[in-house]
Amino acid sequence: MNNISDYIRHWATQKPNHEAIVFNDRRITYGEFDRQVDQVAAALQAMGVSRGDTVAIQSTSNPEYLQLYMAIARIGAAMVGVNPQYMPDEILHLLNLSEPKLVVAQVDFVEKLGQAMQGKSVALKVLLNGEAAGWTSWQSFVTGASQFKAVTNQPEDPVVIIFTSGTTGKPKGAVLSHKAIVTNIEAEVKYFSLTGNDRLVSHLPMNHVGGATEITMGAFIAGGTLLLMERFHPQLTLELVQKEKATFLGQVPAMFIMELNLPNFAEYDLSSIRLLVIGGAATPQEVMKKLFTIAPVVTGVGMSEMTGFMTYTRAGDSVDDVARTVGQIADGFEMKLVDEKGNAVPVGEIGEVCFRAPCVMNGYLKNEQATREAIDSEGWYHTGDMGMVDNRQYLTLVGRKKEMYITGGYNVYPVEIEEAISKHPDVLLTCCIGVNDDTLGEVGKAFVVPKGGQSLDKGALREFLSKRLAEYKIPRYFEVRESLPLTPLGKVDKKKLVSDTLQ
C-alpha cells in the first residue's frame, strides 16, 4: 500500500466492528477509527495543511493523537512528534528544523510551547484538551471541516520525522517514508507472527520509533487491537494485560525489570501473553530466564533510521541466544560488519554493523552532511554499533562505536561490562561509561543500583568481576545509587550520566 493509513481503510472495510484501539474506557472499532481519520484529515485540509507540510504534536498518547497521525499520513503530510519531556530550547530546535504548518498539543504543554514559539510565525495551533488563548479547541477543529479530499501520494513521501537523541549533540530528524514503514513493519508482522487476533500493549512514546512505527503500525498492519496507555507505568501495564487479555508486550529491559520487581508481580494473570519482545539494551540473563517462564521471548536490533527492527531471534532459540545475541538479519534485508577502512570483518571479529534495506530513512532533515556520514554511496547505513557474528550469522552487540573507550591501549565496550555486573545477584540496574585518566587515558566508571533491601560492597563487586573479566575491563570506579536516570523510553540515560560526571 502506498500510504500507511490505507491499512485503516482496509480493515474498516474488511472488519468494521473489530476493535482497533482500547484506551481507558473508550473502545474504537476500525470502522469508527477510519471515519474519525477522514474527519481529522478534512479538518487539516480546511486549515490549509496539505501534502508536503509538517505537523508537530506534543502530547502523551491518546486516541486523538492516533487520529492525527493517520490523518496527517492520509493527506500526504508528515508528523513530527515532540517529546513531552522537552523544554523550550529543545522544542525550539525541533520547530526550527521541521517548520510545522500546524502545532497540536495538550494543554499541559502550552506554556513551554509558547516560550519556544516566541518570535516564530506558527499561526495554526490546535489544543487537544482544555482551553488556552490563541489556540483552537479540538472540538472546533474537527467539527468545522467539510469532506476529506483524497490525495495521491508516492511511497517515498515523508510521513514521520523521528528525532533521535544520540549520545552527543542536538537531536537529528530521521525522515521516514510510507515505503520504509510498510517494508519494515510487514517484516515485523511476519517475525512476530502478528494477526488480527493480537492485542498489543502500547505505552512507548509516539515521538519514538517504538511507539510511532513498531507497536502502533504493527497492530494496524496486522489488523489487531492497540491497547493504548498514556505512558509506561509498571503496575498499570500489568493490570491492563490482565484486564484486556493482551497477547503481545514489547518493552525495553528496564521496564520488564521494574515489573518483575513489583512485590505482587506473581498475583497478575499474564497467561494471555503469547509473545514478549525485548530490545533497546542488553538484558541480564537472570531477567531473561524469568521472562521465558511467562511466554516465548524475541529480541532484535532496530533503530529510528531503519524504521524498526532489522534482526530477529527465532522461535525456539534458547535463553542464552536471546539474552546474548540479537538474532539474524530479516529476509530481504542486508547486513555486514566492517573495520575502520570499510572492509568486511570475518566471523568472530568485531566490526561496525551496517544495514541496507528499502526501510532505510530518506535522510536526516536538513542535514545533508550527517546523512552522507550515515549512508554511504552504496546505500549502506552505518549504525555506529559494534558487534560480531557467529557461524550462524547471529549478531552479538558489544557497544556503541562512540561509547567505546580505550584504557591503556585496550578497547573496552561498556555493554560487556554491564552484562557482567548485571549477573551479580544483588544488582538491579547498571551502566558503565569511560572517564578520563591521566595515566591510562580512560578508565571505566560503573553506576550500580542494588536490589531492594540489599547492600553492595564495592570490593566484593570487584572480586566478583575479577572472575569474569580481564583486569583492564574492570571499572576503576563504582558509584552505588538508589536509581539511574532514564530516557522517556525507559533506557538508562547515559548522556545524563556523562554530563553529571563532567560537572
C-alpha positions in Angstrom: 0.0 0.0 0.0 1.3 3.5 -0.9 0.0 5.2 2.3 0.2 3.8 5.8 -3.3 5.0 6.5 -4.6 2.7 3.8 -4.4 -0.2 6.3 -7.0 1.6 8.5 -9.3 1.9 5.4 -8.7 -1.8 4.5 -9.6 -3.2 7.9 -12.6 -0.8 8.2 -13.9 -2.4 5.0 -13.0 -6.0 6.0 -14.0 -6.0 9.6 -15.5 -2.6 10.6 -16.6 -3.8 14.1 -13.3 -5.2 15.2 -11.6 -3.1 18.0 -8.8 -1.0 16.7 -8.0 1.0 19.8 -8.8 0.5 23.5 -7.9 3.5 25.7 -9.2 3.6 29.3 -13.0 3.2 28.9 -13.0 4.0 25.2 -13.3 1.3 22.6 -12.9 2.3 19.0 -13.6 0.0 16.1 -11.8 0.1 12.7 -15.0 1.4 11.1 -15.2 4.2 13.7 -11.5 4.9 13.6 -11.5 5.3 9.8 -14.3 7.8 9.9 -12.5 9.7 12.6 -9.3 9.8 10.5 -11.3 11.1 7.5 -12.9 13.8 9.7 -9.5 14.9 11.1 -8.0 14.8 7.6 -10.7 17.1 6.3 -10.1 19.4 9.3 -6.4 19.5 8.5 -7.2 20.4 4.9 -9.6 23.1 6.0 -6.8 24.7 8.0 -4.6 24.7 4.9 -2.4 21.8 5.7 -1.5 19.8 2.6 0.9 17.3 1.1 4.5 18.1 1.9 3.7 20.1 5.1 4.6 19.0 8.6 2.5 18.9 11.7 4.2 19.0 15.2 2.4 17.2 18.1 3.4 17.5 21.8 1.2 15.1 23.7 1.1 11.9 25.7 -0.5 9.0 23.8 -4.3 9.1 23.3 -6.8 8.2 20.5 -6.8 11.8 19.2 -3.0 11.5 18.7 -3.6 8.4 16.6 -6.4 10.1 14.6 -4.0 12.9 13.8 -1.2 10.6 12.9 -3.2 8.6 10.4 -4.9 11.8 9.1 -1.6 13.5 8.6 -0.5 10.5 6.6 -3.8 10.4 4.6 -3.3 13.9 3.3 0.3 13.4 2.4 1.9 15.4 5.2 4.4 14.4 7.8 4.1 14.1 11.6 6.8 15.4 14.0 6.4 14.0 17.5 7.7 16.4 20.2 9.0 14.6 23.3 6.6 15.6 26.1 9.6 16.0 28.4 11.3 18.5 26.2 11.9 22.0 27.5 11.5 25.3 25.4 15.1 25.3 24.0 14.8 21.7 22.9 11.4 22.3 21.4 12.6 25.3 19.5 15.4 23.2 17.9 12.7 20.8 16.6 10.5 23.6 15.3 13.3 25.4 13.6 14.2 22.2 11.7 10.7 20.9 10.9 9.0 24.3 10.3 5.5 22.9 11.1 2.4 24.4 9.4 0.4 23.4 12.4 1.3 22.7 16.1 -1.0 20.4 18.2 -0.7 20.0 21.9 -2.2 19.1 25.2 -2.9 22.0 27.5 -0.2 20.8 29.9 2.5 21.8 27.3 1.1 25.2 26.1 3.4 27.2 28.4 6.5 25.5 27.2 5.4 25.7 23.6 4.6 29.3 24.0 8.1 30.1 25.2 9.6 28.0 22.3 7.4 29.7 19.7 8.2 33.3 20.7 9.0 35.2 17.5 8.1 32.3 15.3 5.2 32.6 12.8 3.3 29.4 13.7 -0.3 30.7 13.2 -2.1 27.4 13.3 -2.4 25.9 16.8 -4.8 23.3 18.0 -5.4 22.2 21.6 -6.3 18.5 22.3 -7.9 19.3 25.6 -8.8 22.3 27.7 -8.6 25.9 26.6 -5.8 28.4 26.1 -5.7 31.9 24.4 -4.7 31.8 20.8 -5.4 28.0 20.4 -8.2 26.4 18.6 -10.1 23.8 20.6 -10.2 20.2 19.4 -14.0 20.3 19.1 -13.9 23.4 16.9 -11.1 21.9 14.8 -12.9 18.7 14.0 -16.5 19.9 13.6 -15.8 22.8 11.3 -14.5 20.7 8.4 -16.1 19.7 5.2 -15.5 16.4 3.4 -12.0 15.0 3.1 -10.5 15.4 -0.4 -8.5 12.3 -1.4 -4.8 12.9 -2.1 -2.4 10.9 -4.3 1.0 10.4 -2.6 4.1 8.5 -3.5 5.5 5.6 -1.4 8.8 7.6 -0.9 6.9 10.7 0.5 7.9 11.5 4.1 5.2 10.6 6.7 7.0 10.6 10.1 10.1 12.5 11.3 11.7 10.9 14.4 14.2 13.0 16.3 17.0 10.7 17.5 18.6 11.7 20.8 22.0 10.2 20.3 24.7 10.4 22.9 26.1 13.8 21.9 25.0 16.9 20.1 21.5 18.0 19.2 18.8 15.6 18.0 18.7 14.8 14.3 15.4 14.3 12.5 15.2 10.9 10.7 12.8 11.3 7.8 10.8 8.1 7.3 8.6 7.4 4.3 5.5 5.4 3.8 7.5 2.8 1.9 10.1 2.5 4.7 7.4 1.9 7.4 5.5 -0.6 5.3 8.6 -2.5 4.4 9.9 -2.7 7.9 6.7 -3.4 9.8 5.5 -6.1 7.3 8.7 -7.9 8.2 7.9 -7.4 11.9 4.4 -8.8 11.4 6.0 -11.9 9.8 8.6 -12.5 12.5 6.3 -11.7 15.4 3.5 -13.7 13.7 1.1 -10.9 14.4 -2.6 -11.4 13.4 -5.9 -9.7 13.7 -6.4 -11.7 17.0 -3.5 -10.0 18.7 -3.9 -7.3 21.4 -0.8 -5.2 21.7 0.1 -3.1 24.7 1.3 0.3 23.6 2.9 2.7 26.2 6.0 3.7 24.3 6.0 7.4 23.3 4.7 8.4 19.9 7.7 10.6 19.3 9.9 7.5 19.3 10.1 4.8 16.6 8.9 2.2 19.2 5.6 3.9 19.6 5.1 5.5 16.2 6.1 2.6 14.0 6.9 -0.7 15.7 3.9 -1.1 18.1 1.3 1.2 16.5 1.8 0.2 12.9 2.4 -3.5 13.9 -1.1 -3.5 15.2 -2.7 -1.6 12.3 -0.9 -3.6 9.6 -1.9 -6.9 11.2 -5.4 -5.7 11.8 -5.0 -6.3 15.6 -6.1 -4.2 18.6 -3.9 -1.5 20.2 -4.2 -1.4 24.0 -3.1 2.2 24.4 -1.7 3.8 27.5 -0.7 7.4 28.1 2.7 6.4 29.4 4.5 3.5 30.9 3.7 2.5 34.5 4.8 -1.0 35.7 1.7 -1.7 37.8 -0.8 -0.2 35.4 0.8 -2.1 32.5 0.3 -5.5 34.2 -3.2 -4.5 35.2 -4.0 -3.7 31.5 -2.5 -7.0 30.3 -4.7 -8.9 32.8 -7.9 -6.9 32.2 -7.7 -6.8 28.4 -6.1 -10.2 27.9 -3.1 -8.7 26.0 -1.3 -11.2 23.8 1.8 -9.1 23.0 4.0 -7.0 25.2 7.1 -5.2 23.8 9.4 -3.3 26.2 12.9 -2.3 27.0 14.8 -4.3 29.7 14.4 -1.6 32.4 10.6 -1.8 32.1 10.5 -5.6 32.4 12.8 -5.3 35.4 10.5 -2.8 37.2 7.5 -5.1 36.6 9.3 -8.2 37.7 10.4 -6.5 40.9 6.9 -5.5 41.9 6.1 -7.2 45.3 2.8 -8.5 44.0 4.1 -9.5 40.5 3.1 -13.1 40.9 -0.5 -12.1 41.5 -1.1 -10.9 38.0 -2.7 -13.2 35.4 -0.4 -12.9 32.4 -1.5 -16.2 30.8 -2.9 -14.4 27.7 0.5 -13.2 26.6 1.8 -15.4 23.7 4.9 -13.3 22.9 7.3 -10.9 24.8 9.6 -8.7 22.8 12.6 -7.0 24.4 15.1 -4.6 22.8 16.9 -1.3 23.1 19.5 -2.5 25.6 21.3 -5.6 26.9 19.2 -7.9 29.1 20.6 -9.6 32.2 20.3 -13.4 31.7 18.5 -13.7 35.1 15.8 -11.4 33.8 15.6 -13.3 30.5 15.1 -16.6 32.3 12.2 -15.1 34.3 10.6 -13.7 31.1 10.8 -17.2 29.4 8.6 -18.5 32.2 5.9 -16.2 31.1 6.0 -16.6 27.3 8.4 -17.1 24.4 10.7 -14.1 24.1 12.1 -12.5 20.9 14.7 -9.8 20.6 16.5 -8.0 17.8 18.2 -4.7 17.0 16.5 -1.8 15.5 16.8 2.0 15.2 14.9 5.1 14.1 16.9 5.4 10.9 15.8 2.0 9.7 12.2 2.4 11.0 12.4 -0.5 13.4 13.9 -4.0 13.9 16.4 -5.3 11.3 17.4 -8.5 13.1 15.3 -11.1 15.0 15.9 -14.1 17.1 13.8 -17.1 16.0 11.2 -19.2 17.7 12.8 -21.9 19.7 16.0 -20.0 20.4 17.5 -20.7 23.8 17.5 -18.3 26.7 21.2 -17.8 26.1 20.7 -16.9 22.4 18.0 -14.3 23.3 20.0 -12.8 26.2 23.3 -12.7 24.4 22.5 -12.0 20.7 20.1 -10.0 18.7 19.4 -12.7 16.1 19.8 -12.9 12.4 19.1 -10.3 9.7 15.5 -10.4 8.4 14.8 -11.8 5.0 15.1 -9.2 2.3 17.4 -7.0 4.4 21.2 -7.0 4.3 23.9 -6.7 7.0 27.6 -6.5 7.1 30.3 -5.8 9.7 33.2 -3.6 8.7 36.5 -2.3 10.1 37.8 1.3 10.2 38.7 1.1 6.5 35.3 -0.2 5.5 36.4 -3.8 4.8 34.2 -6.7 5.9 35.4 -8.5 9.0 35.4 -12.3 9.3 33.2 -14.3 11.6 34.1 -13.8 15.3 35.8 -10.4 14.9 34.4 -7.1 16.0 33.2 -4.6 13.4 30.7 -1.8 12.9 27.3 -3.0 12.0 25.9 -1.8 8.7 22.5 -2.4 7.2 21.0 -1.9 3.7 17.2 -2.3 3.0 14.2 -0.5 1.5 13.3 0.6 5.0 16.2 3.0 5.4 15.3 6.6 6.1 15.2 9.2 3.4 17.9 11.1 5.3 18.3 13.5 8.2 16.1 16.5 8.0 18.0 19.5 6.6 21.4 17.8 7.4 23.0 16.5 4.2 26.4 16.2 5.8 25.1 13.9 8.6 23.1 11.9 6.0 26.3 11.4 3.9 28.2 10.3 7.0 25.5 7.8 7.9 24.5 6.4 4.5 27.4 5.6 2.1 27.3 5.8 -1.7 26.2 2.1 -1.9 23.2 2.7 0.3 24.7 1.1 3.5 23.6 2.7 6.7 26.4 2.8 9.3 24.8 2.3 12.7 27.7 3.1 15.0 27.0 -0.2 16.8 29.9 -2.6 17.2 29.3 -6.3 17.1 30.4 -9.7 15.9 28.6 -12.6 14.2 28.9 -16.3 14.8 28.8 -19.2 12.3 25.0 -19.0 12.2 25.2 -15.3 11.4 23.7 -14.4 14.8 24.7 -10.9 15.7 26.1 -10.0 19.2 26.4 -6.3 20.0 29.4 -5.2 22.1 28.7 -1.5 22.4 28.4 1.8 20.5 31.4 2.9 18.5 31.4 6.3 20.2 30.8 4.8 23.7 33.8 2.5 23.4 36.7 3.8 25.5 40.4 3.0 25.3 42.2 2.1 28.5 46.0 1.6 28.3 45.7 0.8 24.6 42.9 -1.7 25.0 39.4 -1.2 23.5 36.7 -1.6 26.1 33.0 -1.9 25.3 30.6 -0.9 28.1 27.9 -3.4 27.2 30.2 -6.3 28.0 31.0 -4.7 31.4 27.3 -4.1 32.1 26.4 -7.7 31.2 29.0 -9.0 33.7 27.9 -6.7 36.5 24.2 -7.5 36.0 25.0 -11.1 36.8 25.7 -10.2 40.4 22.7 -11.4 42.4 22.2 -8.1 44.3 22.3 -5.8 41.2 19.1 -4.4 39.8 20.4 -1.9 37.2 23.8 -0.9 36.0 25.5 1.4 33.5 29.2 1.8 32.6 30.9 4.8 30.9 34.5 5.8 30.2 36.1 8.7 32.2 39.4 10.5 31.7 42.5 9.2 33.5 46.0 10.8 33.5 47.8 7.5 33.2 45.7 5.2 31.1 43.8 7.8 29.0 40.4 6.5 30.1 39.1 4.1 32.7 35.7 2.6 33.4 33.1 4.0 35.8 30.2 1.9 36.7 26.9 3.1 38.2 25.1 0.4 40.1 21.6 0.2 41.6 21.2 -2.6 44.2 18.0 -4.7 44.5 15.6 -3.5 47.2 16.9 -4.1 50.7 20.4 -5.2 49.5 23.7 -3.5 50.1 26.6 -3.6 47.7 30.3 -3.7 48.8 32.5 -2.3 46.1 35.4 -4.5 46.9 33.2 -7.6 46.7 31.9 -6.4 43.4 35.4 -6.1 42.0 36.2 -9.6 43.3 33.0 -10.8 41.5 34.1 -9.2 38.2 37.7 -10.5 38.5 36.4 -14.0 37.8 34.6 -12.8 34.7 36.6 -10.0 33.1 40.1 -9.2 32.2 41.7 -6.9 34.7 41.8 -3.9 32.2 38.0 -4.2 31.7 37.1 -4.0 35.4 35.9 -0.4 36.2 38.2 1.7 38.2 35.3 3.5 39.9 31.9 2.3 41.2 29.1 4.5 42.3 26.1 3.0 44.1 22.9 4.8 43.6 19.2 4.4 44.5 18.2 4.9 40.9 19.6 5.8 37.5 18.2 8.5 35.1 16.0 7.0 32.4 15.1 8.3 29.0 11.3 8.5 28.1 11.6 5.1 26.6 13.0 3.6 29.8 16.6 3.2 28.8 19.4 4.3 31.1 20.2 7.9 30.1 24.0 7.6 29.5 24.1 11.2 28.2 22.9 12.4 31.5 25.4 10.3 33.4 28.2 11.5 31.3 27.1 15.1 31.8 26.8 14.7 35.6 30.3 13.1 35.7 31.9 16.0 33.8 30.4 18.6 36.2 
